[in-house]
Structures are given as structure tokens and as C-alpha cells.
Amino acid sequence: MLKIFSTQLNGVFQKIVKQEEVFEDASRFLAQAVIGEGCVYVHGTKEFAGIVSEITDGVEQNDSIKPLLINGETQSLSPVDRVLLFTRQTDDQEAILLANKLSESNVGLVIVSTTINGEDHLSELADVFINYELTRKLVPTDEGDRICLPTLLTGLFIYHCLLLTMSEILSDFD
């Protein structure tokens, strides 16, 4: 099962990195905040709250990347700030409400999510939308079911891809 999982997961990651143009657009958009002396604020709904832990407690912390919520309160955002929002699916009501609020405030928004069954209430609110297309569990069982939907792992992969691409953009700017 581990070999099947690693093969399937590698396939998911390969599919994601093929969206090179979207990553360039998103990273450039996020880097604009850093260049303009703003910040990139990150929020993840449900299991994607783990990405915020990576930002606040991870080994590679960056002063320009901060959690959007601290103690349940949304941080004060300036016009140059950007928000990077992770959610499992585009029909997530918490994410939709937050994205609407940010959009109404003219805050730049990158959304990472999966579109399921044509339900897409988020991509139109995003300045850049990354569809990670993880729509089903990866590993078949002997009983005919499937297990293992690594959404957070996929989100962390995307987050690090964005960081790497942003780093390249910012090093060219310096």
C-alpha cells in the first residue's frame, strides 16, 4: 500500500507542478506585497490550519508571511497586503465568507482549493486561483473502497512551491 500511495501522491504533485504559469502568477502577485513593504497573510480552513502552523512554528519562518487570524481576530490589512487562502473545496462556506469580505475590502487574494462537482464559488473571488484537483482518495483497498486523501500534505507542497517561486522572483528584484 505504501508504494501505491507514494506513486499516487507523486502523480498528484506532478499534476500540480505542471501548472507552472499559475504558480508564476500567484508568486508574482504575492511577491508584490513583500516588495511593497506589505505582508502575505495566510489562512487555511479546516485541516489547512496546519499550514498556519508551518508559518508560525516551522523552521523557515519569514517576517513577511503571517497568519491572517490571531486569537480568532483578523489582522489589520493594508492595501499592499495579500492573502493566501487554503480550503479543501470551493463550496466551503467559511472560505466563501472570508473571500467575500476580503474581496469587498479590495484585498488581493490567492486561493488554493479543489473544484468539486462544478461547485465553484471561490475562483471568481480570487485574483489567482490554484486548483489542486485532489478529488478522490488515492489508495484502493481490498474491499473496493479507497483511503487516504492527503489534502494538508498537498497544501503544504503548494505552499512550499509558492515560497520557492517567490524566492526566485524576490532574488531577481534585489
N, C-alpha and C positions, 0 to 999 in steps of 0.2 A: 504493500500500500504506500509506503514512503516513496518508492520510485515513481509510482503513478502520480502521487501528489506533487513531487518535485518537477516532474515533466509537465504536468498541467499548469503548475504555478509559473514555470518558466515560459510557457506559452502565453499566459496572461501578461507577464512582464514584457515579452517581445511585442505583443499586440499594442501595449501602451507606448513603448518607445518608438513605434512606427508613426505616432502622432507628433513627429518632431516639430512640425510647423506650429502646432497648438502649444507645445511646450515653449518654443521660442517666443510666441506672442504673450503667453502668460508670464513667463520670466521677465520679459522686457517690461511688461505692464507693472509687475511687482517691483522691479528694479527702479522704476521711475520714482517710487515712494522713497527709496533709500537715497537716490541721487538728489531728490528734492528735500532732503533732511526730514522726511516723514518716516513712518513705520509701516511694516506689514503686520497686520493683526490677523491671527489665525483662530478659527473656531471649528470644532467638529461636533456634530450631533451624535447622540447615542455612543456607539463603540468608538467613533472617531475622536472622542475626547482624549483618547490615548495619544493622539498627535500633539495635543497641547502639552502633555507630559514630556514629550520629546523636546519641545521648545523650551520648557521651563527647567527641566531636570536632566536633559540629555548632555552628552559630552561636548557636543558642538553647539554651544549657545551663541546667539547673535543678538547684539543690543538693538538691532533694527527690526527684529522679529519678536512679537509679543503676543500673549493670549488676548483675545478680544474681550473676554469676560474675566473679571477678577472678583471673587466672592459673589458671583451672580450678577455683578454690575457691568454693563457695557462701558468700555473705556471711552474717553472723550476723543473724538476723531477730528483731525484737521483735513482740509481739502486735498492735501498731498498724500494722505494715508491711503492704504489699500487694505482690503480684507480678502483673506483666502479661506473659503468655507468648504468643509468636507461633510458630505452626507451620503448615506447608503443609496438612497433612491431619490429621484426628482419629485416624488409625491410626499416627501417628508414635510409635515405641516410646520414643525419648529423651524426648519430651514427656510421654508417659504415665507413665513412671517418675518424672520430676520432679514432675508434678502430683500423683501419689500421695503422694510424700514430703512435699510442701508441705501437702496435704490432711490427712495424718496429724499434721502439726505444727500444725494449725489456723491456717495462714497464709491470709489472704484472697487469692483468685485470680481474675483476669480472663484468659480465654483467647480468643485470636483465631485462627481456623482455618477450614477448609472441610471439611464432611462429604462423604465420597465413598462411593458405593455402600452407604449405610446403616451404614458402619463408624464408629461414634461411641463412642469410649472416653474422650473428654475432656470433653464438655459437662456430664456429670453430676458431674465433679470441680470444676467452675468455680462460683464464686459468681455470675459473669456471663459468658456465652458470646456472642461475636460471630462469626457465621458469615459470612465474606466471599464465599462461594458462587462462587469462581472455579474452575470445574470443567473447563474446556477451553481450549485455546489460542484466541486471539482472531482471528487473521488467516488466511483461506483462501488457499492457493497455487494457481497454475495447474495443478499436478499433482493437486489434490484433497486435499492434506494441509492441516494447519493449523500455524501457527507463532505464537510469542510468547505465553508465559504469564507475565505480569508480577506475580508473587507479591510480590516485595520492594517494588515500586512501590506495590502495593495495600496492603501492610502499613504502609508509610510514610504513605500517605494516611490510613489508620485511626489511626495513632499521632498524627498532627497533628490529626485531628478530635477525638480524645480530649483532647489538650492544650488545644485551643480551648474545648471544653466545660468542662473542669476549670477553666480560667482564669476563665470566666464564673461558675462556682459559687464559686470562691475569692474573686472580687471582691465577690460578694454577701455572703459571710461576713464580709469585712472591714468 
